[in-house]
């Protein structure tokens, strides 16, 4: 404003001379400088003063009509700015994604529409394409490819009616090899030590199968499958005794001990906690040791797959905190059991 007031006291010749000098300076700057950067006050002043110039002179200024229109469009854009959103559809809720993957993993025969229907029953409305996209991103293909009749799924479904059977060997102090036949109820993990012998011939093995039926009692009719390997010690007579009771024999593939994992895991446990901790003198001694360990295993030892409950215990028992903690020695102190005193 002070500069404009000073111009009023100057003559026209002085102003014209200054205009010529300024025009030449602008021409020189245009040849050398790039795009000038104007602040918002500069734009406001130039916009207001340029309107008073003749139309012929407006084209030679830094601020052209196109510049004014561009500034106006920027002002409109800044005023009507909305929150930025990502392109395309919004992402799926992570809770729905996790639930969809869980349903597909736990139900391998379910297709996209079956999973979609189950989600709708749980209060989530999604489309079949969304389910397909979630499973594809998680590496889960369509139902026919996910449902491959895995051996693990078969055992899990029929665990309550499946027996896992196997032999394991123990060497005595005289280097005599004894064979132990045992059966594990897959559903409850209860172990039955059927017999100990140095010569597992057909007659003895068949008698041990009859002892198993007696030990199972009423549960014998509910056992539909017996999983075992292809050992020659499992004779036809042994299979016929269980077949008469309605139990079907399923032999695992050759050299695939993992297919009989429940029996193999118990062999590792009984060796680590019992057989490898003491010297065995004979059949009678080994039979007594294994029976005592089996009683401990079934009635006291916690099991991870049963929420730290022993196999014989169906429900979690609330133990009071009153009373002394007593120790009971098993296998002459090789294993200890602890109980609250009554």
Backbone as numpy.savetxt, mean C-alpha at the origin, in Angstrom:
# Nx Ny Nz CAx CAy CAz Cx Cy Cz
4.16 71.05 -12.19 3.34 72.25 -12.19 4.20 73.50 -12.19
5.32 73.51 -11.46 6.22 74.67 -11.45 6.82 74.89 -12.82
7.14 73.80 -13.50 7.68 73.94 -14.84 6.70 74.54 -15.81
5.40 74.17 -15.69 4.39 74.75 -16.58 4.20 76.25 -16.30
4.25 76.63 -15.04 4.11 78.06 -14.71 5.28 78.88 -15.26
6.47 78.30 -15.26 7.63 79.01 -15.81 7.51 79.21 -17.32
6.80 78.28 -18.00 6.64 78.42 -19.46 5.76 79.62 -19.83
4.89 80.01 -18.93 4.01 81.15 -19.24 4.79 82.45 -19.38
5.92 82.57 -18.70 6.71 83.82 -18.75 7.66 83.84 -19.94
7.79 82.76 -20.67 8.72 82.71 -21.79 8.03 83.13 -23.09
8.84 83.58 -24.02 8.30 84.00 -25.31 8.12 82.83 -26.25
7.42 83.13 -27.40 7.13 82.05 -28.36 8.39 81.60 -29.08
9.32 82.53 -29.37 10.54 82.13 -30.06 11.37 81.18 -29.22
11.46 81.47 -27.92 12.22 80.59 -27.03 11.60 79.20 -26.95
10.26 79.18 -26.94 9.57 77.88 -26.87 9.76 77.09 -28.16
9.68 77.78 -29.29 9.86 77.07 -30.56 11.25 76.49 -30.68
12.26 77.29 -30.22 13.63 76.80 -30.27 13.80 75.57 -29.38
13.20 75.60 -28.22 13.29 74.44 -27.32 12.61 73.23 -27.92
11.50 73.46 -28.61 10.79 72.34 -29.24 11.64 71.70 -30.31
12.35 72.50 -31.09 13.22 71.96 -32.14 14.35 71.12 -31.53
14.92 71.67 -30.43 15.99 70.92 -29.77 15.48 69.60 -29.21
14.30 69.63 -28.59 13.73 68.41 -28.01 13.37 67.40 -29.09
12.87 67.86 -30.22 12.53 66.94 -31.31 13.79 66.25 -31.83
14.88 67.03 -31.98 16.10 66.41 -32.46 16.67 65.40 -31.44
16.58 65.75 -30.16 17.02 64.80 -29.13 16.20 63.52 -29.17
14.90 63.65 -29.37 14.04 62.46 -29.45 14.39 61.62 -30.65
14.69 62.28 -31.77 15.07 61.52 -32.97 16.37 60.76 -32.75
17.34 61.42 -32.06 18.61 60.74 -31.77 18.38 59.55 -30.83
17.55 59.74 -29.81 17.27 58.65 -28.86 16.54 57.49 -29.54
15.69 57.78 -30.47 14.97 56.71 -31.18 15.92 55.85 -32.00
16.99 56.48 -32.54 17.94 55.71 -33.32 18.81 54.81 -32.44
18.97 55.16 -31.16 19.90 54.44 -30.29 19.19 53.59 -29.24
18.17 54.11 -28.62 17.52 53.41 -27.51 16.48 52.45 -28.02
16.18 51.42 -27.16 15.13 50.47 -27.48 13.77 50.95 -27.01
12.95 49.98 -26.59 11.62 50.32 -26.12 11.72 51.06 -24.78
11.23 52.29 -24.70 11.30 53.02 -23.42 10.35 52.42 -22.39
10.75 52.53 -21.15 9.93 52.04 -20.04 9.32 53.23 -19.32
8.02 53.29 -19.33 7.29 54.41 -18.74 6.60 53.96 -17.47
6.64 54.80 -16.46 5.92 54.52 -15.23 4.47 54.97 -15.38
3.65 54.60 -14.39 2.24 55.00 -14.47 2.06 56.52 -14.44
2.81 57.30 -13.65 2.68 58.78 -13.76 3.07 59.30 -15.14
4.13 58.71 -15.75 4.50 59.14 -17.10 3.38 58.87 -18.08
2.76 57.72 -17.97 1.67 57.39 -18.89 0.49 58.32 -18.70
0.20 58.68 -17.44 -0.93 59.57 -17.18 -0.67 60.96 -17.78
0.54 61.50 -17.59 0.86 62.84 -18.11 0.86 62.86 -19.62
1.51 61.85 -20.24 1.56 61.82 -21.70 0.19 61.60 -22.31
-0.64 60.80 -21.68 -1.98 60.58 -22.20 -2.80 61.86 -22.16
-2.65 62.64 -21.09 -3.44 63.86 -20.96 -2.97 64.95 -21.92
-1.65 65.08 -22.07 -1.12 66.15 -22.92 -1.22 65.83 -24.39
-1.14 64.55 -24.74 -1.17 64.18 -26.16 -2.52 64.50 -26.79
-3.57 64.50 -25.99 -4.89 64.81 -26.53 -4.97 66.23 -27.08
-4.13 67.16 -26.56 -4.16 68.55 -27.04 -3.37 68.80 -28.29
-2.57 67.83 -28.75 -1.77 68.01 -29.95 -2.62 67.82 -31.19
-2.20 68.47 -32.30 -2.89 68.21 -33.57 -2.73 66.76 -34.00
-3.67 66.27 -34.79 -3.67 64.87 -35.22 -2.41 64.52 -35.98
-1.88 65.45 -36.74 -0.68 65.17 -37.55 0.54 64.96 -36.68
0.59 65.62 -35.51 1.75 65.50 -34.63 1.67 64.30 -33.68
0.52 63.71 -33.55 0.40 62.59 -32.61 1.18 61.35 -33.08
1.33 61.19 -34.38 2.00 60.00 -34.90 3.48 59.99 -34.63
4.07 61.17 -34.31 5.50 61.26 -34.10 5.88 61.22 -32.63
4.92 60.97 -31.75 5.18 60.95 -30.32 5.44 59.52 -29.85
6.03 59.42 -28.65 6.20 58.10 -28.03 4.87 57.45 -27.71
3.92 58.24 -27.38 2.59 57.74 -27.03 1.69 57.91 -28.24
1.38 56.82 -28.92 0.49 56.85 -30.08 -0.91 56.43 -29.65
-1.91 56.59 -30.51 -3.25 56.10 -30.16 -3.28 54.60 -29.84
-2.47 53.82 -30.59 -2.41 52.39 -30.27 -1.86 52.12 -28.89
-0.89 52.98 -28.48 -0.33 52.83 -27.13 -1.38 53.12 -26.07
-2.17 54.18 -26.32 -3.24 54.51 -25.36 -4.25 53.38 -25.24
-4.62 52.76 -26.37 -5.58 51.65 -26.33 -4.99 50.44 -25.60
-3.71 50.21 -25.81 -3.08 49.07 -25.13 -3.04 49.30 -23.63
-2.74 50.55 -23.21 -2.77 50.85 -21.78 -4.15 50.68 -21.19
-5.14 51.05 -21.95 -6.52 50.90 -21.46 -6.89 49.43 -21.30
-6.48 48.60 -22.24 -6.77 47.17 -22.12 -6.09 46.56 -20.90
-4.89 47.03 -20.59 -4.22 46.53 -19.40 -4.96 46.94 -18.13
-5.48 48.16 -18.12 -6.25 48.60 -16.96 -7.51 47.75 -16.78
-8.18 47.45 -17.89 -9.39 46.62 -17.80 -9.05 45.22 -17.32
-7.94 44.65 -17.83 -7.53 43.31 -17.42 -7.19 43.25 -15.94
-6.50 44.28 -15.45 -6.13 44.30 -14.05 -7.35 44.45 -13.14
-8.33 45.19 -13.59 -9.52 45.41 -12.75 -10.35 44.14 -12.65
-10.49 43.41 -13.76 -11.37 42.23 -13.77 -10.54 40.94 -13.74
-9.60 40.90 -12.85 -8.78 39.71 -12.67 -9.46 38.74 -11.72
-9.64 37.47 -12.15 -10.25 36.42 -11.34 -9.16 35.47 -10.84
-9.45 34.74 -9.77 -8.45 33.76 -9.29 -8.08 32.77 -10.38
-6.79 32.50 -10.50 -6.32 31.60 -11.54 -6.71 30.15 -11.21
-7.13 29.46 -12.20 -7.50 28.05 -12.06 -6.68 27.22 -13.03
-6.43 25.98 -12.63 -5.69 25.10 -13.52 -6.50 24.71 -14.73
-5.80 24.36 -15.75 -6.48 23.94 -16.96 -7.14 22.59 -16.78
-8.26 22.40 -17.47 -8.96 21.12 -17.42 -9.79 20.94 -16.17
-10.16 19.67 -15.91 -11.01 19.36 -14.78 -10.24 19.44 -13.47
-10.92 19.75 -12.38 -10.21 19.80 -11.08 -9.72 18.42 -10.69
-8.65 18.32 -9.90 -8.11 17.01 -9.51 -9.08 16.24 -8.63
-8.99 14.92 -8.69 -9.85 14.05 -7.88 -9.39 14.08 -6.43
-10.37 14.01 -5.54 -10.08 14.04 -4.11 -9.12 12.90 -3.75
-8.03 13.19 -3.04 -7.10 12.11 -2.66 -7.76 10.98 -1.87
-8.79 11.29 -1.10 -9.49 10.25 -0.35 -10.18 9.27 -1.30
-10.76 9.80 -2.39 -11.41 8.93 -3.37 -10.36 8.09 -4.10
-9.22 8.69 -4.41 -8.15 7.96 -5.09 -7.67 6.80 -4.23
-7.42 7.07 -2.95 -6.94 6.01 -2.05 -7.98 4.91 -1.89
-9.26 5.28 -1.77 -10.31 4.28 -1.60 -10.48 3.45 -2.87
-10.36 4.08 -4.04 -10.48 3.34 -5.30 -9.36 2.31 -5.44
-8.14 2.71 -5.12 -7.02 1.78 -5.20 -7.19 0.64 -4.19
-7.74 0.96 -3.03 -7.95 -0.09 -2.02 -8.99 -1.09 -2.50
-10.09 -0.61 -3.07 -11.12 -1.54 -3.56 -10.59 -2.41 -4.68
-9.79 -1.83 -5.57 -9.24 -2.61 -6.68 -8.24 -3.64 -6.20
-7.48 -3.32 -5.16 -6.47 -4.25 -4.65 -7.09 -5.38 -3.86
-8.10 -5.06 -3.05 -8.73 -6.08 -2.22 -9.75 -6.91 -2.97
-10.21 -6.43 -4.12 -11.21 -7.16 -4.92 -10.70 -7.20 -6.36
-9.86 -8.17 -6.64 -9.16 -8.19 -7.92 -10.06 -8.55 -9.09
-11.25 -9.06 -8.83 -12.16 -9.40 -9.92 -13.15 -8.28 -10.24
-13.10 -7.17 -9.53 -14.03 -6.07 -9.77 -13.55 -5.22 -10.93
-14.49 -4.88 -11.82 -14.20 -3.99 -12.92 -14.44 -2.54 -12.55
-14.32 -1.66 -13.57 -14.46 -0.23 -13.31 -15.86 0.11 -12.81
-16.89 -0.42 -13.45 -18.25 -0.08 -13.06 -18.62 -0.68 -11.71
-18.05 -1.86 -11.41 -18.34 -2.45 -10.10 -17.73 -1.60 -8.99
-16.52 -1.12 -9.21 -15.89 -0.25 -8.23 -16.64 1.07 -8.14
-17.07 1.59 -9.27 -17.84 2.84 -9.27 -19.13 2.69 -8.49
-19.81 1.55 -8.65 -21.04 1.32 -7.89 -20.79 1.24 -6.40
-19.68 0.61 -6.00 -19.37 0.53 -4.58 -19.03 1.90 -4.01
-18.38 2.74 -4.80 -18.07 4.10 -4.36 -19.35 4.91 -4.17
-20.32 4.70 -5.06 -21.58 5.42 -4.93 -22.33 4.98 -3.68
-22.22 3.72 -3.31 -22.85 3.25 -2.07 -22.21 3.88 -0.86
-20.94 4.26 -0.98 -20.23 4.90 0.13 -20.35 6.42 0.10
-21.11 6.95 -0.86 -21.36 8.39 -0.90 -20.46 9.18 -1.82
-19.69 8.51 -2.69 -18.80 9.21 -3.62 -19.33 9.02 -5.04
-19.62 10.12 -5.71 -20.13 10.07 -7.08 -18.98 10.35 -8.04
-18.54 9.32 -8.73 -17.47 9.43 -9.72 -17.91 8.70 -10.97
-17.25 8.98 -12.07 -17.56 8.33 -13.34 -16.65 7.12 -13.54
-17.05 6.27 -14.48 -16.23 5.10 -14.78 -14.88 5.47 -15.36
-14.83 6.57 -16.14 -13.55 7.00 -16.70 -12.61 7.49 -15.60
-13.16 8.10 -14.56 -12.32 8.53 -13.44 -11.71 7.33 -12.73
-12.52 6.29 -12.52 -11.99 5.07 -11.89 -10.91 4.45 -12.76
-11.15 4.41 -14.06 -10.14 3.84 -14.97 -8.85 4.65 -14.93
-8.97 5.98 -14.90 -7.79 6.82 -14.87 -7.01 6.63 -13.57
-7.72 6.49 -12.45 -7.04 6.29 -11.16 -6.29 4.96 -11.16
-6.92 3.90 -11.63 -6.28 2.59 -11.62 -5.12 2.53 -12.60
-5.26 3.20 -13.74 -4.17 3.21 -14.72 -2.96 3.94 -14.16
-3.21 5.05 -13.45 -2.09 5.79 -12.85 -1.41 4.97 -11.76
-2.18 4.13 -11.06 -1.62 3.29 -10.00 -1.02 1.99 -10.51
-1.06 1.77 -11.83 -0.50 0.56 -12.39 -1.38 -0.66 -12.26
-2.68 -0.46 -12.03 -3.64 -1.57 -11.92 -4.46 -1.63 -13.20
-4.36 -2.73 -13.89 -5.06 -2.86 -15.15 -6.51 -3.23 -14.96
-7.20 -3.57 -16.06 -8.61 -3.99 -15.96 -8.75 -5.26 -15.14
-10.00 -5.58 -14.81 -10.27 -6.71 -13.92 -9.72 -8.04 -14.44
-9.86 -8.40 -15.73 -9.31 -9.68 -16.18 -7.81 -9.79 -15.98
-7.09 -8.66 -16.05 -5.64 -8.72 -15.87 -5.26 -8.73 -14.40
-6.08 -8.10 -13.55 -5.79 -8.11 -12.12 -6.21 -9.41 -11.47
-7.27 -10.04 -12.00 -7.80 -11.27 -11.41 -7.12 -12.45 -12.09
-5.96 -12.87 -11.55 -5.18 -13.92 -12.17 -5.18 -15.21 -11.36
-6.14 -15.36 -10.42 -6.26 -16.59 -9.64 -4.94 -16.93 -8.96
-4.42 -16.01 -8.20 -3.16 -16.24 -7.54 -3.30 -17.27 -6.42
-2.23 -18.00 -6.18 -2.23 -19.02 -5.12 -2.43 -18.37 -3.76
-1.85 -17.19 -3.55 -2.00 -16.50 -2.29 -3.47 -16.17 -2.02
-4.19 -15.72 -3.05 -5.61 -15.40 -2.87 -6.42 -16.65 -2.55
-6.08 -17.77 -3.20 -6.80 -19.01 -2.94 -6.64 -19.44 -1.49
-5.40 -19.39 -0.99 -5.16 -19.81 0.39 -5.84 -18.86 1.37
-5.82 -17.56 1.08 -6.44 -16.60 1.99 -7.95 -16.80 2.06
-8.58 -17.06 0.92 -10.03 -17.24 0.90 -10.44 -18.52 1.62
-9.65 -19.60 1.45 -10.00 -20.89 2.02 -9.17 -21.21 3.26
-8.67 -20.17 3.94 -7.79 -20.42 5.09 -8.50 -21.20 6.19
-9.77 -20.88 6.45 -10.48 -21.54 7.55 -10.70 -23.02 7.30
-10.61 -23.46 6.06 -10.86 -24.87 5.76 -9.65 -25.54 5.11
-8.44 -25.05 5.41 -7.23 -25.56 4.78 -6.24 -26.03 5.84
-5.63 -27.16 5.58 -4.56 -27.70 6.41 -3.26 -27.65 5.64
-2.19 -27.23 6.29 -0.85 -27.24 5.70 -0.05 -28.34 6.36
0.47 -29.26 5.58 1.10 -30.48 6.10 2.51 -30.60 5.56
3.43 -31.10 6.41 4.80 -31.26 5.94 5.59 -32.11 6.95
6.78 -32.53 6.52 7.75 -33.22 7.37 8.94 -32.30 7.61
9.60 -32.46 8.74 10.93 -31.88 8.92 11.76 -32.86 9.73
13.07 -32.78 9.54 13.98 -33.76 10.11 14.75 -33.16 11.27
15.02 -34.03 12.28 15.82 -33.67 13.45 16.85 -34.77 13.66
18.10 -34.38 13.87 19.17 -35.34 14.11 19.44 -35.45 15.61
19.52 -36.69 16.11 19.76 -36.93 17.53 21.25 -36.83 17.83
21.60 -37.02 19.11 23.01 -36.97 19.51 23.80 -38.11 18.90
23.14 -39.20 18.55 23.82 -40.34 17.91 23.76 -40.24 16.39
23.39 -39.06 15.87 23.30 -38.80 14.43 22.25 -39.66 13.75
21.25 -40.02 14.49 20.10 -40.73 13.90 19.08 -39.70 13.47
18.60 -39.80 12.25 17.66 -38.82 11.71 16.23 -39.27 11.98
15.47 -38.36 12.60 14.06 -38.60 12.88 13.22 -37.65 12.06
12.08 -38.14 11.60 11.17 -37.34 10.77 9.92 -37.01 11.58
9.54 -35.76 11.55 8.39 -35.27 12.30 7.31 -34.86 11.31
6.13 -35.43 11.47 4.98 -35.06 10.64 4.09 -34.13 11.46
3.73 -33.00 10.88 2.89 -32.03 11.57 1.89 -31.42 10.58
0.86 -30.84 11.14 -0.20 -30.19 10.35 -0.52 -28.85 11.01
-0.68 -27.82 10.21 -1.04 -26.49 10.68 -2.41 -26.13 10.13
-3.33 -25.74 11.02 -4.61 -25.20 10.58 -4.39 -23.75 10.15
-4.50 -23.49 8.87 -4.14 -22.18 8.33 -5.01 -21.08 8.92
-6.28 -21.35 9.15 -7.17 -20.31 9.65 -6.83 -19.86 11.05
-6.50 -20.80 11.95 -6.23 -20.47 13.34 -4.75 -20.58 13.71
-3.92 -21.16 12.85 -2.50 -21.41 13.09 -2.25 -22.44 14.20
-3.25 -23.24 14.53 -3.06 -24.31 15.51 -2.21 -25.41 14.88
-1.23 -25.90 15.63 -0.29 -26.90 15.14 -0.59 -28.24 15.80
-0.60 -29.30 14.98 -0.77 -30.67 15.46 0.49 -31.45 15.10
1.21 -31.92 16.11 2.36 -32.80 15.88 1.84 -34.23 15.84
1.82 -34.81 14.65 1.16 -36.10 14.48 2.04 -37.28 14.88
3.33 -37.18 14.62 4.15 -38.33 14.98 5.62 -38.09 14.70
6.44 -38.91 15.35 7.89 -38.88 15.18 8.34 -40.30 14.87
9.07 -40.47 13.79 9.52 -41.80 13.41 10.77 -41.69 12.57
11.56 -42.77 12.61 12.75 -42.83 11.76 12.46 -43.46 10.42
11.35 -44.18 10.32 10.97 -44.84 9.06 9.51 -44.47 8.74
9.28 -43.37 8.05 7.91 -42.96 7.75 7.32 -43.77 6.60
6.98 -45.04 6.88 6.40 -45.87 5.83 4.90 -45.61 5.72
4.26 -46.28 4.79 2.85 -46.02 4.50 1.93 -46.31 5.66
2.19 -47.40 6.38 1.30 -47.78 7.47 1.35 -46.75 8.60
2.56 -46.30 8.97 2.67 -45.33 10.06 2.07 -43.98 9.67
2.33 -43.57 8.46 1.79 -42.28 8.02 0.27 -42.33 7.96
-0.29 -43.46 7.53 -1.75 -43.58 7.49 -2.34 -43.53 8.90
-1.67 -44.16 9.85 -2.15 -44.11 11.23 -2.09 -42.69 11.78
-1.07 -41.94 11.42 -0.98 -40.55 11.85 -2.09 -39.70 11.23
-2.51 -40.03 10.02 -3.65 -39.33 9.42 -4.93 -39.60 10.19
-5.09 -40.83 10.66 -6.27 -41.14 11.48 -6.20 -40.39 12.81
-5.01 -40.29 13.38 -4.87 -39.52 14.62 -5.23 -38.05 14.40
-4.91 -37.54 13.22 -5.27 -36.15 12.91 -6.77 -35.96 12.89
-7.48 -36.88 12.28 -8.94 -36.78 12.24 -9.52 -36.81 13.65
-8.92 -37.62 14.51 -9.41 -37.69 15.89 -9.11 -36.38 16.62
-7.90 -35.81 16.40 -7.54 -34.56 17.07 -8.44 -33.41 16.62
-8.80 -33.38 15.36 -9.64 -32.29 14.86 -11.06 -32.38 15.40
-11.54 -33.57 15.61 -12.88 -33.73 16.16 -13.95 -33.23 15.19
-14.82 -32.34 15.70 -15.89 -31.81 14.85 -15.38 -30.93 13.73
-14.18 -30.37 13.88 -13.64 -29.51 12.84 -13.14 -30.30 11.64
-13.05 -31.61 11.75 -12.50 -32.41 10.66 -13.37 -32.32 9.41
-14.69 -32.27 9.59 -15.58 -32.19 8.42 -15.51 -30.84 7.73
-15.02 -29.80 8.43 -14.93 -28.47 7.83 -13.65 -28.26 7.05
-12.68 -29.17 7.18 -11.42 -29.04 6.47 -11.58 -29.61 5.06
-11.55 -28.72 4.07 -11.82 -29.14 2.69 -10.55 -29.36 1.88
-9.42 -28.76 2.29 -8.20 -28.86 1.50 -7.01 -29.17 2.41
-6.07 -29.93 1.87 -4.80 -30.20 2.55 -3.69 -29.88 1.57
-2.83 -28.93 1.94 -1.72 -28.50 1.10 -0.45 -29.21 1.56
0.25 -29.84 0.64 1.49 -30.54 0.97 2.39 -30.53 -0.26
3.64 -30.92 -0.06 4.56 -30.99 -1.19 4.45 -32.37 -1.83
5.37 -32.66 -2.74 5.32 -33.92 -3.50 6.28 -34.97 -2.93
6.48 -34.90 -1.61 7.36 -35.87 -0.96 6.75 -37.27 -1.05
7.63 -38.24 -1.30 7.15 -39.62 -1.41 6.64 -40.17 -0.09
6.97 -39.51 1.03 6.48 -39.99 2.33 4.99 -39.79 2.49
4.38 -38.93 1.67 2.93 -38.80 1.69 2.36 -39.87 0.76
2.04 -40.99 1.33 1.61 -42.14 0.53 0.15 -41.99 0.12
-0.26 -42.89 -0.75 -1.65 -42.89 -1.20 -2.60 -43.24 -0.06
-2.15 -44.11 0.85 -3.00 -44.46 1.99 -3.29 -43.24 2.84
-2.25 -42.41 3.05 -2.44 -41.16 3.82 -3.48 -40.27 3.15
-3.40 -40.13 1.84 -4.36 -39.29 1.11 -5.76 -39.88 1.17
-5.86 -41.22 1.10 -7.18 -41.86 1.11 -7.88 -41.67 2.46
-7.11 -41.67 3.55 -7.74 -41.48 4.86 -8.39 -40.11 4.95
-7.69 -39.07 4.48 -8.27 -37.73 4.51 -9.35 -37.56 3.45
-9.20 -38.25 2.31 -10.23 -38.14 1.27 -11.55 -38.73 1.75
-11.50 -39.78 2.55 -12.73 -40.35 3.09 -13.45 -39.37 4.00
-12.69 -38.43 4.56 -13.30 -37.42 5.42 -13.74 -36.18 4.66
-13.56 -36.19 3.32 -13.97 -35.06 2.48 -12.90 -34.02 2.26
-11.64 -34.34 2.56 -10.55 -33.39 2.39 -9.84 -33.66 1.08
-9.70 -32.62 0.26 -9.04 -32.75 -1.03 -7.56 -32.41 -0.88
-6.71 -33.22 -1.50 -5.27 -33.03 -1.44 -4.82 -32.12 -2.57
-4.09 -31.05 -2.23 -3.53 -30.12 -3.21 -2.03 -30.14 -3.06
-1.34 -30.58 -4.09 0.12 -30.66 -4.06 0.70 -29.40 -4.69
1.71 -28.83 -4.03 2.32 -27.61 -4.52 3.23 -27.93 -5.71
3.59 -26.94 -6.52 4.49 -27.20 -7.66 5.86 -27.67 -7.18
6.60 -28.37 -8.03 7.94 -28.84 -7.65 8.88 -27.68 -7.33
9.67 -27.83 -6.29 10.67 -26.84 -5.88 10.03 -25.47 -5.64
8.87 -25.48 -5.06 8.17 -24.23 -4.76 7.72 -24.27 -3.30
8.68 -24.25 -2.40 8.36 -24.37 -0.97 7.55 -23.18 -0.47
7.64 -22.03 -1.14 6.88 -20.86 -0.70 5.39 -21.08 -0.85
4.98 -22.00 -1.72 3.56 -22.28 -1.87 2.99 -22.94 -0.61
3.85 -23.55 0.20 3.43 -24.12 1.47 4.06 -23.30 2.60
3.87 -21.98 2.52 4.60 -21.05 3.39 4.22 -21.20 4.86
2.98 -21.56 5.17 2.57 -21.66 6.57 3.30 -22.80 7.28
3.41 -23.91 6.59 4.15 -25.03 7.18 5.64 -24.72 7.28
6.20 -24.12 6.24 7.62 -23.79 6.26 7.94 -22.77 7.36
7.04 -21.84 7.59 7.29 -20.84 8.63 7.29 -21.48 10.02
6.42 -22.47 10.24 6.40 -23.13 11.54 7.67 -23.96 11.74
8.18 -24.56 10.67 9.43 -25.31 10.78 10.56 -24.39 11.22
10.61 -23.21 10.65 11.65 -22.25 11.06 11.48 -21.87 12.53
10.24 -21.67 12.96 10.00 -21.26 14.35 10.36 -22.37 15.33
9.95 -23.59 15.05 10.20 -24.68 15.98 11.69 -25.01 16.03
12.39 -24.81 14.93 13.84 -25.04 14.96 14.54 -23.97 15.80
14.17 -22.70 15.58 14.85 -21.60 16.26 14.57 -21.59 17.76
13.34 -21.95 18.17 12.95 -21.84 19.56 13.03 -23.15 20.34
13.12 -24.27 19.63 13.05 -25.56 20.34 14.14 -26.53 19.89
14.07 -27.01 18.66 14.93 -28.12 18.24 16.40 -27.76 18.25
16.75 -26.51 17.91 18.15 -26.12 17.87 18.67 -25.68 19.23
17.82 -25.67 20.25 18.23 -25.20 21.58 18.60 -26.33 22.53
18.43 -27.58 22.10 18.72 -28.70 23.00 19.15 -29.92 22.19
19.74 -30.87 22.90 20.16 -32.12 22.30 19.03 -33.14 22.42
18.74 -33.84 21.34 17.68 -34.83 21.30 18.31 -36.22 21.39
17.75 -37.05 22.30 18.32 -38.36 22.56 17.64 -39.48 21.79
16.37 -39.32 21.45 15.67 -40.38 20.75 14.25 -39.96 20.40
13.50 -40.94 19.89 12.13 -40.66 19.46 11.27 -40.21 20.62
11.35 -40.92 21.73 10.50 -40.59 22.87 10.81 -39.18 23.39
12.09 -38.84 23.45 12.47 -37.51 23.92 11.99 -36.43 22.96
12.17 -36.64 21.68 11.74 -35.64 20.70 10.23 -35.49 20.70
9.51 -36.60 20.85 8.05 -36.53 20.89 7.58 -35.72 22.10
8.23 -35.94 23.25 7.85 -35.19 24.45 8.18 -33.70 24.32
9.34 -33.39 23.74 9.75 -31.99 23.58 8.80 -31.26 22.63
8.50 -31.89 21.50 7.64 -31.23 20.51 6.22 -31.07 21.03
5.73 -32.02 21.80 4.38 -31.89 22.33 4.31 -30.74 23.33
5.35 -30.59 24.17 5.36 -29.49 25.13 5.47 -28.15 24.40
6.29 -28.11 23.35 6.41 -26.86 22.60 5.12 -26.54 21.85
4.46 -27.55 21.30 3.21 -27.32 20.59 2.14 -26.78 21.53
2.09 -27.28 22.77 1.14 -26.75 23.75 1.44 -25.27 24.04
2.72 -24.95 24.17 3.09 -23.55 24.39 2.73 -22.69 23.17
3.01 -23.21 21.99 2.74 -22.45 20.76 1.24 -22.20 20.58
0.43 -23.18 20.84 -1.02 -23.04 20.60 -1.73 -22.23 21.68
-1.26 -22.32 22.92 -2.01 -21.72 24.02 -1.42 -20.42 24.55
-0.15 -20.14 24.25 0.46 -18.96 24.88 1.20 -18.04 23.90
1.91 -18.58 22.97 2.79 -17.75 22.13 1.98 -16.78 21.27
2.25 -15.47 21.34 1.53 -14.50 20.51 1.85 -14.70 19.02
0.86 -14.41 18.19 1.00 -14.58 16.75 0.67 -13.26 16.07
1.55 -12.81 15.19 1.37 -11.50 14.55 0.12 -11.44 13.69
-0.17 -12.48 12.94 -1.33 -12.46 12.05 -2.65 -12.54 12.81
-2.61 -12.78 14.13 -3.83 -12.86 14.94 -3.87 -11.76 15.99
-3.29 -10.61 15.64 -3.27 -9.45 16.54 -2.65 -9.80 17.90
-1.52 -10.51 17.83 -0.75 -10.91 19.00 -1.55 -11.81 19.95
-2.49 -12.57 19.40 -3.22 -13.56 20.20 -2.69 -14.95 19.87
-2.65 -15.87 20.83 -2.23 -17.24 20.53 -3.29 -17.93 19.67
-2.91 -19.00 18.98 -3.86 -19.67 18.09 -5.13 -20.16 18.76
-5.05 -20.63 20.00 -6.24 -21.16 20.68 -7.18 -20.07 21.18
-6.75 -18.84 21.18 -7.56 -17.75 21.73 -8.29 -17.03 20.60
-9.64 -17.08 20.65 -10.44 -16.49 19.58 -10.60 -14.99 19.73
-10.69 -14.48 20.95 -10.91 -13.06 21.18 -9.85 -12.51 22.11
-9.65 -11.21 22.00 -8.67 -10.55 22.87 -9.20 -10.51 24.31
-8.37 -10.93 25.25 -8.76 -11.00 26.65 -8.16 -9.80 27.37
-9.00 -9.12 28.15 -8.53 -7.99 28.95 -7.97 -8.53 30.25
-6.69 -8.32 30.47 -6.01 -8.85 31.66 -5.93 -7.74 32.70
-6.39 -7.97 33.93 -6.28 -6.93 34.97 -4.82 -6.68 35.33
-4.56 -5.49 35.80 -3.20 -5.10 36.15 -2.84 -5.44 37.59
-3.78 -6.00 38.34 -3.48 -6.38 39.72 -2.84 -7.77 39.73
-2.03 -8.01 40.75 -1.42 -9.32 40.93 0.02 -9.36 40.46
0.76 -10.30 41.05 2.16 -10.46 40.70 2.28 -11.13 39.33
3.39 -10.82 38.68 3.70 -11.47 37.40 4.56 -12.69 37.69
4.05 -13.86 37.33 4.75 -15.10 37.59 5.34 -15.66 36.30
6.45 -16.36 36.45 7.11 -16.99 35.32 6.93 -18.50 35.37
6.64 -19.06 34.22 6.52 -20.51 34.09 7.53 -20.98 33.06
8.37 -21.92 33.43 9.41 -22.41 32.53 8.85 -23.50 31.61
9.18 -23.38 30.35 8.81 -24.37 29.34 10.09 -24.95 28.76
10.12 -26.26 28.62 11.30 -26.95 28.10 12.52 -26.66 28.98
12.31 -26.80 30.29 13.37 -26.64 31.29 14.00 -25.25 31.26
13.22 -24.26 30.90 13.72 -22.89 30.92 14.17 -22.37 29.57
14.13 -23.18 28.52 14.48 -22.67 27.19 13.50 -21.60 26.73
12.24 -21.71 27.20 11.20 -20.73 26.90 10.52 -20.38 28.21
10.15 -19.13 28.37 9.46 -18.67 29.58 8.08 -18.14 29.21
7.10 -18.46 30.07 5.76 -17.91 29.95 5.48 -17.05 31.20
4.78 -15.96 31.01 4.49 -15.03 32.10 2.98 -14.86 32.25
2.53 -14.94 33.51 1.10 -14.84 33.82 0.92 -13.96 35.06
-0.28 -13.38 35.14 -0.67 -12.67 36.35 -1.12 -13.68 37.40
-0.66 -13.50 38.63 -1.08 -14.37 39.71 -2.52 -14.11 40.05
-3.28 -15.15 40.30 -4.71 -15.01 40.62 -4.88 -14.39 41.98
